[in-house]
Every structure is written in structure tokens, then in C-alpha cells.
Amino acid sequence: MVTTLAMFGPYDAELMCHAHSKGARVVLKGDVHLSYIVDKSNRTTWITDQVNLAKRQFMDGINIDIEQAVDEGSPEYYALTNLVKETTAAFHKEIPGSQVSFDVAWSPKCIDKRCYDYVIIAESCDLLFVMSYDEQSQITGDCIGMANAPLLQTLEAYQEYIDLKIDAKKLVMGVPWYGYDYPCVNLSQGACYIEKVPFRGAPCSDAAGRQKPYEWIMNQLNSSMSGRLWDDEQKAPYFYYKNGQIHQVWYDDPQSICPKADHAKAKGLRGIGMWNGNILDYSHD
């Protein structure tokens, strides 16, 4: 079922060979400071380095993961768009059949001040990987713990991308295999009030919590004080545990992810992916 593996950890030749034996692509992670690539010669140098690295490691493309804040119309705004165009052209020329993808926020509406030219970027590369998680990175209402990827909000954002006339076949739905552990500063009527940690213009954010892998969450659930609970508005599971203070943990599991996968199929999206593959418990117990 896995068609592309983006290698964010250290290069692993054995993993690369195993993926190739199963007919799956293995692609680089690409990141660079946008201020550096405003200069065209710097962009060319960076792209050449990535192509050469991919060739040396027998890889099949690159996943550009640049999550920096950008103002619309700024030099960085145009540099980023040009970077995607030029990277795609170089990889397609130098490594026939290679894939160039670009990671975007869960919504195209300047989330986290990532005001990119989504339409041209989508046209310029093979696919957009939509990061449908960390959707509480900018909390403007009550500073409370909430679902990492509420269903309705997540699905509406795909319509926003499609409304921009971005082809659904260019969109891969990214889902979280992790959740957030929030220490509750105060617990009131089921709401876990969290510490105020500002992020890119918002007074509160999910940075008040800690990202926890699904493996940890399943173990912690066994010793929770509440057992698994379900929020029917956000369509997500959560639970409480006590460690000095009360913690609220929000996460995704099959019940919350399946409707998203169904939507990806119904809308004709290119596919579904996860962040990240190391997060499950692969032991045999």
C-alpha cells in the first residue's frame, strides 16, 4: 500500500533497498532558509546539491518541507514558488520518473503565516502533501486543549484547496499518527485550560502540549483515570490521566481517521499519508 517513503531520519540504505523491492519510491527531505534562496544562484546551488545527493543514494525524488512564515508578495514568496518550479524541472530532467512533492498547511488560508502561492506551487510539482494535523497551532478563542485534526475543519479545508482550482489528484491527505498531551492549568466543565503559548500572531497554541506517538498514547490509555472518551463535535478520542496534575490527551485512532480516508476516496484525492511511520507499536504483544 505504501507508494512513497519520505526519509526524514538518517539515510538508511537497507530501508531504501527494501522499499525498492516492494516497488515504493524513497525521496529526500528538502529544507532551506528562504532568505538564502531569494538569490537565484543560491537556489541553483541548493537544487544541484539535492539532485546529486538523491543520485548518490539511489533515491527517487524529494519532498520539500519548508514551513517558514512568508508574507504574500515578498521576495521570499516568489523565491519559494521559483524553488518548487526549478527543483521539479531539475529532478524530472536528471532522474526520469522522479517525484517532487511539497508540504502545505492543513488549510491554504495563511495558516501559521504560511502565505504561499498554493496554486502555482501545485501546478509546478507532482503533488501537495496536506498536513492535516497541528490544527491548533493558532488558537484564537479559549485556550483549551482540542483535537489535533477535528473532522469537519479538516474536510472543509480540502474544499478550500479544491475551490482554488487545484486538482484533487494533486492532493495527498496527511493524517497524524500522534497526539497531544496537555497539562491542564485548570479543568472546568470538561475543558482543559492550557498554558498560553503564543505562536505566529495567535495568543495560544498546541505548543502548550507535548506531541506523543500513538504507541505511548495506547500505553498511557491503559492507566488513564477516564478511559477512552469521544468528542462527538470534533469526532476525536481523548482521555485524562494524572501525574501530579491532570493531563488531557487528544489523539487520532481508526475511528477518527477512517472518515477522513473515506473522504479522500470520495473526493478523488491522490492518496493518504501519515506523519510518521515510526510512531506505531510494531512489537508482537
Summary of the structure (lengths in Angstrom):
residues: 285
radius of gyration: 19.8
end to end distance: 23.7
largest distance: 58.9
contacts: 899
relative contact order: 0.12
helix: 35%
strand: 26%
